[in-house]
Amino acid sequence: MSVENLKKMLGTVHGELENTQGLAEQEEQSLRDLLEDIENRLDELDDNREKETDGDDFGERVTAAMGEFQASHPTLEFALRRLVDTLQKIGI
């Protein structure tokens, strides 16, 4: 999958986040920070720069976010799950 398609998928998650009501401010900010980190990594790939590793484990962070939203915000959780599955397939 191309970086462009991944960015579109990330945009879908951003859209779901905008349409999701009832998130605690801390949950929303945490998810926005995570999405920004993912977008930065995708920009690095798009620019053909070497992937920087700072010890962050996106998989763990996104899995934790999905757990928080699974029951209360299933549409957002589904969008996150699709993004995570795709990122894992390309090794991010």
N, C-alpha and C positions, 0 to 999 in steps of 0.2 A: 504494500500500500504506500502511496506517495505521501510525502510530508504535507502536501497541499490537502489531500483527503483527510489526513489526521487533523489538520487545522480546522477543516470544516466540521469534523466530528467534535472537536473542542468547542467550536462555536455553538453547536447544538447543545452541549452541556451548559455553556454560558446562558443560552436562551432558556433552558429549563430552570436554571437557577433564578433568572429574572422572573419567571412565571410562578415560582414556588413561594407559597405564603406560609407563614407560621414557623420559619426558621429562627432560632435564637441568633442574636447578633454575632456571638462568638462562633457558632457553627458556620454561619454564612461567611464570615471573614476567613475562617480556617480553610474553607473550600475555595474561596477566591484566591487565597495565597497559593494553595496547591495547584490550581488551574494556571496561575501565572508562572509557577515554576515549570510546569509541563510545557507551557507555551515557549518559555525561554529555551528549554531543551530542544524543542522542535525547531526553533529559529537557528540554534547551533547546527543541527543536522542539515537544515535547509541551506545554510551558509557554508556547508562542508567543513565546518570547524571541528576540531577534535572534541569529542564529548568530554566535558568536565565532570569529574566525579567528586562530590563533596560529602559522600557518606550518606546522602539522603536515599531512602528506599521508598520510591513512589508507590510501589506495590502495597507496602504496609500502610502508608498514609491513606491511599485511596480505599483500601479494604476497610480501614477504620471508618472512613467517611461513609462508605456504603452501608456499613452496619448501623450507623446512626440514622440513616435515612430510609432503610429498607421498609419498615412498617409505616412510618409517618409520611414519606414522600416517595412512593414507588416509581413514579415517572422519572424523577431525578436519579434515583438509584439505578434504574435501568440504563439511563444515558451514561452514567459513570461506569457501569459494568462493561458496556460496549467499548468505551474508550480504554479502559484498563486491559481488556482482552486484546485489543489491537496493539497497545503499547507493549504488552508482554511479548507478543509475537515478533516484534522488531527489536526486542532487547532493551527497552527503556524501562 
